[in-house]
Amino acid sequence: MIEKIEITTTSGDVHNFKKGEFSVEAIEIDELRGLIEISYGLTEGGKKYVLIPIQNVEKCEFLDKEITTPNDTSIKTNVKTD
């Protein structure tokens, strides 16, 4: 899950998006469609999306926060008894 992203386009414009700021709900990179998709929360006018074609991106930096859920939550210790 991408938390924040900084995109520099080929025209030199820099765009910053951060999840939770300015109603940004999700940031996704869709390599199949060749788009960076920013989705905003539902407002009275509807849901807003920003689509940036990857071909127009010169540089892209993002923070990817992985959610891990461990299968085994028990505490393991190395104890030797003689």
mmCIF file of the N, C-alpha and C atoms, coordinates in Angstrom:
data_MODEL
# 
_entry.id   MODEL 
# 
loop_
_atom_site.group_PDB 
_atom_site.id 
_atom_site.type_symbol 
_atom_site.label_atom_id 
_atom_site.label_alt_id 
_atom_site.label_comp_id 
_atom_site.label_asym_id 
_atom_site.label_entity_id 
_atom_site.label_seq_id 
_atom_site.pdbx_PDB_ins_code 
_atom_site.Cartn_x 
_atom_site.Cartn_y 
_atom_site.Cartn_z 
_atom_site.occupancy 
_atom_site.B_iso_or_equiv 
_atom_site.pdbx_formal_charge 
_atom_site.auth_seq_id 
_atom_site.auth_comp_id 
_atom_site.auth_asym_id 
_atom_site.auth_atom_id 
_atom_site.pdbx_PDB_model_num 
ATOM 1   N N  . MET A 1 1  ? 0.849   -1.170  0.000   1.00 0.00 ? 1  MET A N  1 
ATOM 2   C CA . MET A 1 1  ? 0.000   0.000   0.000   1.00 0.00 ? 1  MET A CA 1 
ATOM 3   C C  . MET A 1 1  ? 0.897   1.237   0.000   1.00 0.00 ? 1  MET A C  1 
ATOM 4   N N  . ILE A 1 2  ? 0.712   2.092   -0.979  1.00 0.00 ? 2  ILE A N  1 
ATOM 5   C CA . ILE A 1 2  ? 1.531   3.296   -1.108  1.00 0.00 ? 2  ILE A CA 1 
ATOM 6   C C  . ILE A 1 2  ? 0.984   4.372   -0.169  1.00 0.00 ? 2  ILE A C  1 
ATOM 7   N N  . GLU A 1 3  ? 1.839   4.888   0.683   1.00 0.00 ? 3  GLU A N  1 
ATOM 8   C CA . GLU A 1 3  ? 1.451   5.916   1.656   1.00 0.00 ? 3  GLU A CA 1 
ATOM 9   C C  . GLU A 1 3  ? 1.592   7.325   1.087   1.00 0.00 ? 3  GLU A C  1 
ATOM 10  N N  . LYS A 1 4  ? 2.708   7.578   0.390   1.00 0.00 ? 4  LYS A N  1 
ATOM 11  C CA . LYS A 1 4  ? 2.893   8.888   -0.223  1.00 0.00 ? 4  LYS A CA 1 
ATOM 12  C C  . LYS A 1 4  ? 3.745   8.734   -1.467  1.00 0.00 ? 4  LYS A C  1 
ATOM 13  N N  . ILE A 1 5  ? 3.565   9.697   -2.399  1.00 0.00 ? 5  ILE A N  1 
ATOM 14  C CA . ILE A 1 5  ? 4.243   9.613   -3.681  1.00 0.00 ? 5  ILE A CA 1 
ATOM 15  C C  . ILE A 1 5  ? 4.600   11.012  -4.156  1.00 0.00 ? 5  ILE A C  1 
ATOM 16  N N  . GLU A 1 6  ? 5.762   11.124  -4.792  1.00 0.00 ? 6  GLU A N  1 
ATOM 17  C CA . GLU A 1 6  ? 6.193   12.373  -5.424  1.00 0.00 ? 6  GLU A CA 1 
ATOM 18  C C  . GLU A 1 6  ? 6.473   12.054  -6.883  1.00 0.00 ? 6  GLU A C  1 
ATOM 19  N N  . ILE A 1 7  ? 5.776   12.757  -7.782  1.00 0.00 ? 7  ILE A N  1 
ATOM 20  C CA . ILE A 1 7  ? 5.873   12.488  -9.207  1.00 0.00 ? 7  ILE A CA 1 
ATOM 21  C C  . ILE A 1 7  ? 6.410   13.729  -9.905  1.00 0.00 ? 7  ILE A C  1 
ATOM 22  N N  . THR A 1 8  ? 7.462   13.539  -10.706 1.00 0.00 ? 8  THR A N  1 
ATOM 23  C CA . THR A 1 8  ? 7.983   14.603  -11.555 1.00 0.00 ? 8  THR A CA 1 
ATOM 24  C C  . THR A 1 8  ? 7.649   14.235  -12.989 1.00 0.00 ? 8  THR A C  1 
ATOM 25  N N  . THR A 1 9  ? 6.893   15.090  -13.663 1.00 0.00 ? 9  THR A N  1 
ATOM 26  C CA . THR A 1 9  ? 6.489   14.807  -15.034 1.00 0.00 ? 9  THR A CA 1 
ATOM 27  C C  . THR A 1 9  ? 7.560   15.264  -16.014 1.00 0.00 ? 9  THR A C  1 
ATOM 28  N N  . THR A 1 10 ? 7.422   14.841  -17.265 1.00 0.00 ? 10 THR A N  1 
ATOM 29  C CA . THR A 1 10 ? 8.394   15.220  -18.296 1.00 0.00 ? 10 THR A CA 1 
ATOM 30  C C  . THR A 1 10 ? 8.368   16.719  -18.565 1.00 0.00 ? 10 THR A C  1 
ATOM 31  N N  . SER A 1 11 ? 7.271   17.392  -18.237 1.00 0.00 ? 11 SER A N  1 
ATOM 32  C CA . SER A 1 11 ? 7.195   18.852  -18.409 1.00 0.00 ? 11 SER A CA 1 
ATOM 33  C C  . SER A 1 11 ? 7.854   19.608  -17.259 1.00 0.00 ? 11 SER A C  1 
ATOM 34  N N  . GLY A 1 12 ? 8.301   18.880  -16.210 1.00 0.00 ? 12 GLY A N  1 
ATOM 35  C CA . GLY A 1 12 ? 8.988   19.505  -15.081 1.00 0.00 ? 12 GLY A CA 1 
ATOM 36  C C  . GLY A 1 12 ? 8.108   19.780  -13.882 1.00 0.00 ? 12 GLY A C  1 
ATOM 37  N N  . ASP A 1 13 ? 6.809   19.516  -13.985 1.00 0.00 ? 13 ASP A N  1 
ATOM 38  C CA . ASP A 1 13 ? 5.905   19.718  -12.851 1.00 0.00 ? 13 ASP A CA 1 
ATOM 39  C C  . ASP A 1 13 ? 6.136   18.635  -11.797 1.00 0.00 ? 13 ASP A C  1 
ATOM 40  N N  . VAL A 1 14 ? 6.020   19.023  -10.537 1.00 0.00 ? 14 VAL A N  1 
ATOM 41  C CA . VAL A 1 14 ? 6.172   18.085  -9.430  1.00 0.00 ? 14 VAL A CA 1 
ATOM 42  C C  . VAL A 1 14 ? 4.850   18.003  -8.681  1.00 0.00 ? 14 VAL A C  1 
ATOM 43  N N  . HIS A 1 15 ? 4.370   16.781  -8.461  1.00 0.00 ? 15 HIS A N  1 
ATOM 44  C CA . HIS A 1 15 ? 3.112   16.550  -7.764  1.00 0.00 ? 15 HIS A CA 1 
ATOM 45  C C  . HIS A 1 15 ? 3.375   15.664  -6.561  1.00 0.00 ? 15 HIS A C  1 
ATOM 46  N N  . ASN A 1 16 ? 2.830   16.035  -5.418  1.00 0.00 ? 16 ASN A N  1 
ATOM 47  C CA . ASN A 1 16 ? 2.954   15.261  -4.180  1.00 0.00 ? 16 ASN A CA 1 
ATOM 48  C C  . ASN A 1 16 ? 1.570   14.846  -3.716  1.00 0.00 ? 16 ASN A C  1 
ATOM 49  N N  . PHE A 1 17 ? 1.428   13.577  -3.381  1.00 0.00 ? 17 PHE A N  1 
ATOM 50  C CA . PHE A 1 17 ? 0.178   13.057  -2.841  1.00 0.00 ? 17 PHE A CA 1 
ATOM 51  C C  . PHE A 1 17 ? 0.520   12.236  -1.610  1.00 0.00 ? 17 PHE A C  1 
ATOM 52  N N  . LYS A 1 18 ? -0.295  12.364  -0.559  1.00 0.00 ? 18 LYS A N  1 
ATOM 53  C CA . LYS A 1 18 ? -0.095  11.604  0.670   1.00 0.00 ? 18 LYS A CA 1 
ATOM 54  C C  . LYS A 1 18 ? -1.447  11.085  1.133   1.00 0.00 ? 18 LYS A C  1 
ATOM 55  N N  . LYS A 1 19 ? -1.493  9.809   1.446   1.00 0.00 ? 19 LYS A N  1 
ATOM 56  C CA . LYS A 1 19 ? -2.730  9.200   1.908   1.00 0.00 ? 19 LYS A CA 1 
ATOM 57  C C  . LYS A 1 19 ? -3.185  9.885   3.191   1.00 0.00 ? 19 LYS A C  1 
ATOM 58  N N  . GLY A 1 20 ? -4.448  10.307  3.216   1.00 0.00 ? 20 GLY A N  1 
ATOM 59  C CA . GLY A 1 20 ? -5.001  10.984  4.380   1.00 0.00 ? 20 GLY A CA 1 
ATOM 60  C C  . GLY A 1 20 ? -5.008  12.496  4.270   1.00 0.00 ? 20 GLY A C  1 
ATOM 61  N N  . GLU A 1 21 ? -4.161  13.059  3.410   1.00 0.00 ? 21 GLU A N  1 
ATOM 62  C CA . GLU A 1 21 ? -4.136  14.507  3.214   1.00 0.00 ? 21 GLU A CA 1 
ATOM 63  C C  . GLU A 1 21 ? -5.059  14.890  2.071   1.00 0.00 ? 21 GLU A C  1 
ATOM 64  N N  . PHE A 1 22 ? -5.816  15.941  2.249   1.00 0.00 ? 22 PHE A N  1 
ATOM 65  C CA . PHE A 1 22 ? -6.714  16.467  1.218   1.00 0.00 ? 22 PHE A CA 1 
ATOM 66  C C  . PHE A 1 22 ? -7.665  15.391  0.698   1.00 0.00 ? 22 PHE A C  1 
ATOM 67  N N  . SER A 1 23 ? -8.127  14.524  1.578   1.00 0.00 ? 23 SER A N  1 
ATOM 68  C CA . SER A 1 23 ? -9.092  13.454  1.275   1.00 0.00 ? 23 SER A CA 1 
ATOM 69  C C  . SER A 1 23 ? -8.554  12.362  0.367   1.00 0.00 ? 23 SER A C  1 
ATOM 70  N N  . VAL A 1 24 ? -7.231  12.211  0.231   1.00 0.00 ? 24 VAL A N  1 
ATOM 71  C CA . VAL A 1 24 ? -6.669  11.128  -0.579  1.00 0.00 ? 24 VAL A CA 1 
ATOM 72  C C  . VAL A 1 24 ? -6.913  9.812   0.157   1.00 0.00 ? 24 VAL A C  1 
ATOM 73  N N  . GLU A 1 25 ? -7.603  8.886   -0.519  1.00 0.00 ? 25 GLU A N  1 
ATOM 74  C CA . GLU A 1 25 ? -7.909  7.585   0.076   1.00 0.00 ? 25 GLU A CA 1 
ATOM 75  C C  . GLU A 1 25 ? -6.933  6.499   -0.340  1.00 0.00 ? 25 GLU A C  1 
ATOM 76  N N  . ALA A 1 26 ? -6.527  6.501   -1.610  1.00 0.00 ? 26 ALA A N  1 
ATOM 77  C CA . ALA A 1 26 ? -5.665  5.427   -2.105  1.00 0.00 ? 26 ALA A CA 1 
ATOM 78  C C  . ALA A 1 26 ? -4.757  5.940   -3.211  1.00 0.00 ? 26 ALA A C  1 
ATOM 79  N N  . ILE A 1 27 ? -3.559  5.360   -3.268  1.00 0.00 ? 27 ILE A N  1 
ATOM 80  C CA . ILE A 1 27 ? -2.585  5.651   -4.312  1.00 0.00 ? 27 ILE A CA 1 
ATOM 81  C C  . ILE A 1 27 ? -2.157  4.310   -4.886  1.00 0.00 ? 27 ILE A C  1 
ATOM 82  N N  . GLU A 1 28 ? -2.343  4.140   -6.192  1.00 0.00 ? 28 GLU A N  1 
ATOM 83  C CA . GLU A 1 28 ? -2.012  2.868   -6.827  1.00 0.00 ? 28 GLU A CA 1 
ATOM 84  C C  . GLU A 1 28 ? -1.263  3.102   -8.130  1.00 0.00 ? 28 GLU A C  1 
ATOM 85  N N  . ILE A 1 29 ? -0.361  2.174   -8.457  1.00 0.00 ? 29 ILE A N  1 
ATOM 86  C CA . ILE A 1 29 ? 0.325   2.188   -9.742  1.00 0.00 ? 29 ILE A CA 1 
ATOM 87  C C  . ILE A 1 29 ? -0.170  0.970   -10.511 1.00 0.00 ? 29 ILE A C  1 
ATOM 88  N N  . ASP A 1 30 ? -0.850  1.225   -11.625 1.00 0.00 ? 30 ASP A N  1 
ATOM 89  C CA . ASP A 1 30 ? -1.392  0.160   -12.462 1.00 0.00 ? 30 ASP A CA 1 
ATOM 90  C C  . ASP A 1 30 ? -0.498  0.035   -13.690 1.00 0.00 ? 30 ASP A C  1 
ATOM 91  N N  . GLU A 1 31 ? 0.429   -0.915  -13.638 1.00 0.00 ? 31 GLU A N  1 
ATOM 92  C CA . GLU A 1 31 ? 1.376   -1.082  -14.732 1.00 0.00 ? 31 GLU A CA 1 
ATOM 93  C C  . GLU A 1 31 ? 0.709   -1.630  -15.986 1.00 0.00 ? 31 GLU A C  1 
ATOM 94  N N  . LEU A 1 32 ? -0.355  -2.404  -15.848 1.00 0.00 ? 32 LEU A N  1 
ATOM 95  C CA . LEU A 1 32 ? -1.051  -2.959  -17.010 1.00 0.00 ? 32 LEU A CA 1 
ATOM 96  C C  . LEU A 1 32 ? -1.705  -1.863  -17.849 1.00 0.00 ? 32 LEU A C  1 
ATOM 97  N N  . ARG A 1 33 ? -2.345  -0.911  -17.178 1.00 0.00 ? 33 ARG A N  1 
ATOM 98  C CA . ARG A 1 33 ? -2.984  0.199   -17.889 1.00 0.00 ? 33 ARG A CA 1 
ATOM 99  C C  . ARG A 1 33 ? -2.020  1.361   -18.113 1.00 0.00 ? 33 ARG A C  1 
ATOM 100 N N  . GLY A 1 34 ? -0.861  1.334   -17.453 1.00 0.00 ? 34 GLY A N  1 
ATOM 101 C CA . GLY A 1 34 ? 0.125   2.399   -17.613 1.00 0.00 ? 34 GLY A CA 1 
ATOM 102 C C  . GLY A 1 34 ? -0.270  3.695   -16.936 1.00 0.00 ? 34 GLY A C  1 
ATOM 103 N N  . LEU A 1 35 ? -0.876  3.573   -15.728 1.00 0.00 ? 35 LEU A N  1 
ATOM 104 C CA . LEU A 1 35 ? -1.376  4.747   -15.018 1.00 0.00 ? 35 LEU A CA 1 
ATOM 105 C C  . LEU A 1 35 ? -0.967  4.747   -13.554 1.00 0.00 ? 35 LEU A C  1 
ATOM 106 N N  . ILE A 1 36 ? -0.803  5.937   -13.012 1.00 0.00 ? 36 ILE A N  1 
ATOM 107 C CA . ILE A 1 36 ? -0.731  6.136   -11.578 1.00 0.00 ? 36 ILE A CA 1 
ATOM 108 C C  . ILE A 1 36 ? -2.090  6.706   -11.200 1.00 0.00 ? 36 ILE A C  1 
ATOM 109 N N  . GLU A 1 37 ? -2.785  6.041   -10.279 1.00 0.00 ? 37 GLU A N  1 
ATOM 110 C CA . GLU A 1 37 ? -4.154  6.429   -9.934  1.00 0.00 ? 37 GLU A CA 1 
ATOM 111 C C  . GLU A 1 37 ? -4.220  6.917   -8.487  1.00 0.00 ? 37 GLU A C  1 
ATOM 112 N N  . ILE A 1 38 ? -4.730  8.140   -8.322  1.00 0.00 ? 38 ILE A N  1 
ATOM 113 C CA . ILE A 1 38 ? -4.948  8.730   -7.008  1.00 0.00 ? 38 ILE A CA 1 
ATOM 114 C C  . ILE A 1 38 ? -6.467  8.845   -6.838  1.00 0.00 ? 38 ILE A C  1 
ATOM 115 N N  . SER A 1 39 ? -7.015  8.233   -5.781  1.00 0.00 ? 39 SER A N  1 
ATOM 116 C CA . SER A 1 39 ? -8.461  8.333   -5.567  1.00 0.00 ? 39 SER A CA 1 
ATOM 117 C C  . SER A 1 39 ? -8.738  9.100   -4.275  1.00 0.00 ? 39 SER A C  1 
ATOM 118 N N  . TYR A 1 40 ? -9.716  9.982   -4.385  1.00 0.00 ? 40 TYR A N  1 
ATOM 119 C CA . TYR A 1 40 ? -10.115 10.832  -3.275  1.00 0.00 ? 40 TYR A CA 1 
ATOM 120 C C  . TYR A 1 40 ? -11.412 10.320  -2.674  1.00 0.00 ? 40 TYR A C  1 
ATOM 121 N N  . GLY A 1 41 ? -11.724 10.773  -1.474  1.00 0.00 ? 41 GLY A N  1 
ATOM 122 C CA . GLY A 1 41 ? -12.946 10.383  -0.784  1.00 0.00 ? 41 GLY A CA 1 
ATOM 123 C C  . GLY A 1 41 ? -14.195 10.902  -1.466  1.00 0.00 ? 41 GLY A C  1 
ATOM 124 N N  . LEU A 1 42 ? -15.312 10.345  -1.076  1.00 0.00 ? 42 LEU A N  1 
ATOM 125 C CA . LEU A 1 42 ? -16.606 10.720  -1.627  1.00 0.00 ? 42 LEU A CA 1 
ATOM 126 C C  . LEU A 1 42 ? -17.000 12.102  -1.114  1.00 0.00 ? 42 LEU A C  1 
ATOM 127 N N  . THR A 1 43 ? -17.362 12.974  -2.037  1.00 0.00 ? 43 THR A N  1 
ATOM 128 C CA . THR A 1 43 ? -17.837 14.313  -1.684  1.00 0.00 ? 43 THR A CA 1 
ATOM 129 C C  . THR A 1 43 ? -19.242 14.484  -2.247  1.00 0.00 ? 43 THR A C  1 
ATOM 130 N N  . GLU A 1 44 ? -19.825 15.649  -2.039  1.00 0.00 ? 44 GLU A N  1 
ATOM 131 C CA . GLU A 1 44 ? -21.178 15.869  -2.539  1.00 0.00 ? 44 GLU A CA 1 
ATOM 132 C C  . GLU A 1 44 ? -21.221 15.854  -4.072  1.00 0.00 ? 44 GLU A C  1 
ATOM 133 N N  . GLY A 1 45 ? -20.100 16.096  -4.705  1.00 0.00 ? 45 GLY A N  1 
ATOM 134 C CA . GLY A 1 45 ? -20.040 16.086  -6.169  1.00 0.00 ? 45 GLY A CA 1 
ATOM 135 C C  . GLY A 1 45 ? -19.715 14.720  -6.739  1.00 0.00 ? 45 GLY A C  1 
ATOM 136 N N  . GLY A 1 46 ? -19.373 13.759  -5.895  1.00 0.00 ? 46 GLY A N  1 
ATOM 137 C CA . GLY A 1 46 ? -19.005 12.423  -6.349  1.00 0.00 ? 46 GLY A CA 1 
ATOM 138 C C  . GLY A 1 46 ? -17.597 12.065  -5.903  1.00 0.00 ? 46 GLY A C  1 
ATOM 139 N N  . LYS A 1 47 ? -17.057 11.020  -6.490  1.00 0.00 ? 47 LYS A N  1 
ATOM 140 C CA . LYS A 1 47 ? -15.722 10.559  -6.153  1.00 0.00 ? 47 LYS A CA 1 
ATOM 141 C C  . LYS A 1 47 ? -14.741 11.075  -7.202  1.00 0.00 ? 47 LYS A C  1 
ATOM 142 N N  . LYS A 1 48 ? -13.601 11.594  -6.747  1.00 0.00 ? 48 LYS A N  1 
ATOM 143 C CA . LYS A 1 48 ? -12.624 12.198  -7.645  1.00 0.00 ? 48 LYS A CA 1 
ATOM 144 C C  . LYS A 1 48 ? -11.427 11.266  -7.814  1.00 0.00 ? 48 LYS A C  1 
ATOM 145 N N  . TYR A 1 49 ? -10.957 11.174  -9.056  1.00 0.00 ? 49 TYR A N  1 
ATOM 146 C CA . TYR A 1 49 ? -9.765  10.395  -9.376  1.00 0.00 ? 49 TYR A CA 1 
ATOM 147 C C  . TYR A 1 49 ? -8.796  11.267  -10.153 1.00 0.00 ? 49 TYR A C  1 
ATOM 148 N N  . VAL A 1 50 ? -7.505  11.064  -9.918  1.00 0.00 ? 50 VAL A N  1 
ATOM 149 C CA . VAL A 1 50 ? -6.462  11.690  -10.719 1.00 0.00 ? 50 VAL A CA 1 
ATOM 150 C C  . VAL A 1 50 ? -5.712  10.540  -11.380 1.00 0.00 ? 50 VAL A C  1 
ATOM 151 N N  . LEU A 1 51 ? -5.636  10.572  -12.717 1.00 0.00 ? 51 LEU A N  1 
ATOM 152 C CA . LEU A 1 51 ? -4.934  9.544   -13.475 1.00 0.00 ? 51 LEU A CA 1 
ATOM 153 C C  . LEU A 1 51 ? -3.747  10.195  -14.173 1.00 0.00 ? 51 LEU A C  1 
ATOM 154 N N  . ILE A 1 52 ? -2.553  9.684   -13.899 1.00 0.00 ? 52 ILE A N  1 
ATOM 155 C CA . ILE A 1 52 ? -1.339  10.217  -14.507 1.00 0.00 ? 52 ILE A CA 1 
ATOM 156 C C  . ILE A 1 52 ? -0.724  9.110   -15.349 1.00 0.00 ? 52 ILE A C  1 
ATOM 157 N N  . PRO A 1 53 ? -0.619  9.306   -16.672 1.00 0.00 ? 53 PRO A N  1 
ATOM 158 C CA . PRO A 1 53 ? 0.002   8.289   -17.519 1.00 0.00 ? 53 PRO A CA 1 
ATOM 159 C C  . PRO A 1 53 ? 1.476   8.111   -17.176 1.00 0.00 ? 53 PRO A C  1 
ATOM 160 N N  . ILE A 1 54 ? 1.906   6.868   -17.035 1.00 0.00 ? 54 ILE A N  1 
ATOM 161 C CA . ILE A 1 54 ? 3.302   6.578   -16.680 1.00 0.00 ? 54 ILE A CA 1 
ATOM 162 C C  . ILE A 1 54 ? 4.254   7.113   -17.751 1.00 0.00 ? 54 ILE A C  1 
ATOM 163 N N  . GLN A 1 55 ? 3.822   7.155   -18.999 1.00 0.00 ? 55 GLN A N  1 
ATOM 164 C CA . GLN A 1 55 ? 4.682   7.653   -20.074 1.00 0.00 ? 55 GLN A CA 1 
ATOM 165 C C  . GLN A 1 55 ? 5.025   9.127   -19.898 1.00 0.00 ? 55 GLN A C  1 
ATOM 166 N N  . ASN A 1 56 ? 4.240   9.876   -19.115 1.00 0.00 ? 56 ASN A N  1 
ATOM 167 C CA . ASN A 1 56 ? 4.501   11.296  -18.857 1.00 0.00 ? 56 ASN A CA 1 
ATOM 168 C C  . ASN A 1 56 ? 5.320   11.523  -17.596 1.00 0.00 ? 56 ASN A C  1 
ATOM 169 N N  . VAL A 1 57 ? 5.722   10.439  -16.929 1.00 0.00 ? 57 VAL A N  1 
ATOM 170 C CA . VAL A 1 57 ? 6.451   10.548  -15.667 1.00 0.00 ? 57 VAL A CA 1 
ATOM 171 C C  . VAL A 1 57 ? 7.950   10.406  -15.924 1.00 0.00 ? 57 VAL A C  1 
ATOM 172 N N  . GLU A 1 58 ? 8.694   11.419  -15.473 1.00 0.00 ? 58 GLU A N  1 
ATOM 173 C CA . GLU A 1 58 ? 10.150  11.372  -15.596 1.00 0.00 ? 58 GLU A CA 1 
ATOM 174 C C  . GLU A 1 58 ? 10.766  10.695  -14.369 1.00 0.00 ? 58 GLU A C  1 
ATOM 175 N N  . LYS A 1 59 ? 10.197  11.002  -13.194 1.00 0.00 ? 59 LYS A N  1 
ATOM 176 C CA . LYS A 1 59 ? 10.729  10.470  -11.938 1.00 0.00 ? 59 LYS A CA 1 
ATOM 177 C C  . LYS A 1 59 ? 9.570   10.240  -10.981 1.00 0.00 ? 59 LYS A C  1 
ATOM 178 N N  . CYS A 1 60 ? 9.650   9.135   -10.245 1.00 0.00 ? 60 CYS A N  1 
ATOM 179 C CA . CYS A 1 60 ? 8.593   8.803   -9.299  1.00 0.00 ? 60 CYS A CA 1 
ATOM 180 C C  . CYS A 1 60 ? 9.226   8.213   -8.046  1.00 0.00 ? 60 CYS A C  1 
ATOM 181 N N  . GLU A 1 61 ? 8.958   8.826   -6.908  1.00 0.00 ? 61 GLU A N  1 
ATOM 182 C CA . GLU A 1 61 ? 9.430   8.312   -5.620  1.00 0.00 ? 61 GLU A CA 1 
ATOM 183 C C  . GLU A 1 61 ? 8.217   8.086   -4.746  1.00 0.00 ? 61 GLU A C  1 
ATOM 184 N N  . PHE A 1 62 ? 8.174   6.915   -4.086  1.00 0.00 ? 62 PHE A N  1 
ATOM 185 C CA . PHE A 1 62 ? 7.034   6.648   -3.219  1.00 0.00 ? 62 PHE A CA 1 
ATOM 186 C C  . PHE A 1 62 ? 7.444   5.811   -2.029  1.00 0.00 ? 62 PHE A C  1 
ATOM 187 N N  . LEU A 1 63 ? 6.627   5.893   -0.984  1.00 0.00 ? 63 LEU A N  1 
ATOM 188 C CA . LEU A 1 63 ? 6.809   5.128   0.238   1.00 0.00 ? 63 LEU A CA 1 
ATOM 189 C C  . LEU A 1 63 ? 5.762   4.033   0.239   1.00 0.00 ? 63 LEU A C  1 
ATOM 190 N N  . ASP A 1 64 ? 6.222   2.795   0.173   1.00 0.00 ? 64 ASP A N  1 
ATOM 191 C CA . ASP A 1 64 ? 5.337   1.642   0.119   1.00 0.00 ? 64 ASP A CA 1 
ATOM 192 C C  . ASP A 1 64 ? 5.318   0.994   1.499   1.00 0.00 ? 64 ASP A C  1 
ATOM 193 N N  . LYS A 1 65 ? 4.168   1.009   2.136   1.00 0.00 ? 65 LYS A N  1 
ATOM 194 C CA . LYS A 1 65 ? 4.031   0.449   3.479   1.00 0.00 ? 65 LYS A CA 1 
ATOM 195 C C  . LYS A 1 65 ? 3.399   -0.930  3.357   1.00 0.00 ? 65 LYS A C  1 
ATOM 196 N N  . GLU A 1 66 ? 4.166   -1.960  3.692   1.00 0.00 ? 66 GLU A N  1 
ATOM 197 C CA . GLU A 1 66 ? 3.659   -3.316  3.607   1.00 0.00 ? 66 GLU A CA 1 
ATOM 198 C C  . GLU A 1 66 ? 2.974   -3.703  4.904   1.00 0.00 ? 66 GLU A C  1 
ATOM 199 N N  . ILE A 1 67 ? 1.845   -4.352  4.763   1.00 0.00 ? 67 ILE A N  1 
ATOM 200 C CA . ILE A 1 67 ? 1.117   -4.849  5.925   1.00 0.00 ? 67 ILE A CA 1 
ATOM 201 C C  . ILE A 1 67 ? 1.428   -6.327  6.047   1.00 0.00 ? 67 ILE A C  1 
ATOM 202 N N  . THR A 1 68 ? 2.017   -6.700  7.158   1.00 0.00 ? 68 THR A N  1 
ATOM 203 C CA . THR A 1 68 ? 2.341   -8.108  7.369   1.00 0.00 ? 68 THR A CA 1 
ATOM 204 C C  . THR A 1 68 ? 1.552   -8.621  8.560   1.00 0.00 ? 68 THR A C  1 
ATOM 205 N N  . THR A 1 69 ? 1.039   -9.805  8.412   1.00 0.00 ? 69 THR A N  1 
ATOM 206 C CA . THR A 1 69 ? 0.334   -10.449 9.517   1.00 0.00 ? 69 THR A CA 1 
ATOM 207 C C  . THR A 1 69 ? 1.040   -11.770 9.783   1.00 0.00 ? 69 THR A C  1 
ATOM 208 N N  . PRO A 1 70 ? 1.756   -11.847 10.871  1.00 0.00 ? 70 PRO A N  1 
ATOM 209 C CA . PRO A 1 70 ? 2.488   -13.083 11.162  1.00 0.00 ? 70 PRO A CA 1 
ATOM 210 C C  . PRO A 1 70 ? 1.530   -14.244 11.434  1.00 0.00 ? 70 PRO A C  1 
ATOM 211 N N  . ASN A 1 71 ? 1.913   -15.412 10.932  1.00 0.00 ? 71 ASN A N  1 
ATOM 212 C CA . ASN A 1 71 ? 1.099   -16.607 11.140  1.00 0.00 ? 71 ASN A CA 1 
ATOM 213 C C  . ASN A 1 71 ? 1.228   -17.122 12.565  1.00 0.00 ? 71 ASN A C  1 
ATOM 214 N N  . ASP A 1 72 ? 2.416   -17.029 13.106  1.00 0.00 ? 72 ASP A N  1 
ATOM 215 C CA . ASP A 1 72 ? 2.663   -17.526 14.454  1.00 0.00 ? 72 ASP A CA 1 
ATOM 216 C C  . ASP A 1 72 ? 2.991   -16.345 15.349  1.00 0.00 ? 72 ASP A C  1 
ATOM 217 N N  . THR A 1 73 ? 2.132   -16.070 16.313  1.00 0.00 ? 73 THR A N  1 
ATOM 218 C CA . THR A 1 73 ? 2.336   -14.929 17.201  1.00 0.00 ? 73 THR A CA 1 
ATOM 219 C C  . THR A 1 73 ? 2.956   -15.312 18.538  1.00 0.00 ? 73 THR A C  1 
ATOM 220 N N  . SER A 1 74 ? 3.351   -16.563 18.665  1.00 0.00 ? 74 SER A N  1 
ATOM 221 C CA . SER A 1 74 ? 3.935   -16.984 19.949  1.00 0.00 ? 74 SER A CA 1 
ATOM 222 C C  . SER A 1 74 ? 5.379   -16.475 20.044  1.00 0.00 ? 74 SER A C  1 
ATOM 223 N N  . ILE A 1 75 ? 5.825   -16.304 21.266  1.00 0.00 ? 75 ILE A N  1 
ATOM 224 C CA . ILE A 1 75 ? 7.180   -15.826 21.528  1.00 0.00 ? 75 ILE A CA 1 
ATOM 225 C C  . ILE A 1 75 ? 8.102   -17.036 21.612  1.00 0.00 ? 75 ILE A C  1 
ATOM 226 N N  . LYS A 1 76 ? 9.165   -16.990 20.829  1.00 0.00 ? 76 LYS A N  1 
ATOM 227 C CA . LYS A 1 76 ? 10.105  -18.113 20.810  1.00 0.00 ? 76 LYS A CA 1 
ATOM 228 C C  . LYS A 1 76 ? 11.399  -17.683 21.481  1.00 0.00 ? 76 LYS A C  1 
ATOM 229 N N  . THR A 1 77 ? 11.921  -18.551 22.341  1.00 0.00 ? 77 THR A N  1 
ATOM 230 C CA . THR A 1 77 ? 13.187  -18.279 22.986  1.00 0.00 ? 77 THR A CA 1 
ATOM 231 C C  . THR A 1 77 ? 14.052  -19.521 22.880  1.00 0.00 ? 77 THR A C  1 
ATOM 232 N N  . ASN A 1 78 ? 15.336  -19.308 22.882  1.00 0.00 ? 78 ASN A N  1 
ATOM 233 C CA . ASN A 1 78 ? 16.290  -20.422 22.851  1.00 0.00 ? 78 ASN A CA 1 
ATOM 234 C C  . ASN A 1 78 ? 16.706  -20.751 24.280  1.00 0.00 ? 78 ASN A C  1 
ATOM 235 N N  . VAL A 1 79 ? 16.178  -21.837 24.805  1.00 0.00 ? 79 VAL A N  1 
ATOM 236 C CA . VAL A 1 79 ? 16.483  -22.255 26.165  1.00 0.00 ? 79 VAL A CA 1 
ATOM 237 C C  . VAL A 1 79 ? 17.084  -23.659 26.099  1.00 0.00 ? 79 VAL A C  1 
ATOM 238 N N  . LYS A 1 80 ? 18.268  -23.801 26.681  1.00 0.00 ? 80 LYS A N  1 
ATOM 239 C CA . LYS A 1 80 ? 18.916  -25.117 26.716  1.00 0.00 ? 80 LYS A CA 1 
ATOM 240 C C  . LYS A 1 80 ? 18.912  -25.612 28.152  1.00 0.00 ? 80 LYS A C  1 
ATOM 241 N N  . THR A 1 81 ? 18.477  -26.824 28.326  1.00 0.00 ? 81 THR A N  1 
ATOM 242 C CA . THR A 1 81 ? 18.506  -27.437 29.655  1.00 0.00 ? 81 THR A CA 1 
ATOM 243 C C  . THR A 1 81 ? 19.410  -28.655 29.598  1.00 0.00 ? 81 THR A C  1 
ATOM 244 N N  . ASP A 1 82 ? 20.294  -28.789 30.557  1.00 0.00 ? 82 ASP A N  1 
ATOM 245 C CA . ASP A 1 82 ? 21.225  -29.926 30.602  1.00 0.00 ? 82 ASP A CA 1 
ATOM 246 C C  . ASP A 1 82 ? 20.894  -30.854 31.744  1.00 0.00 ? 82 ASP A C  1 
# 
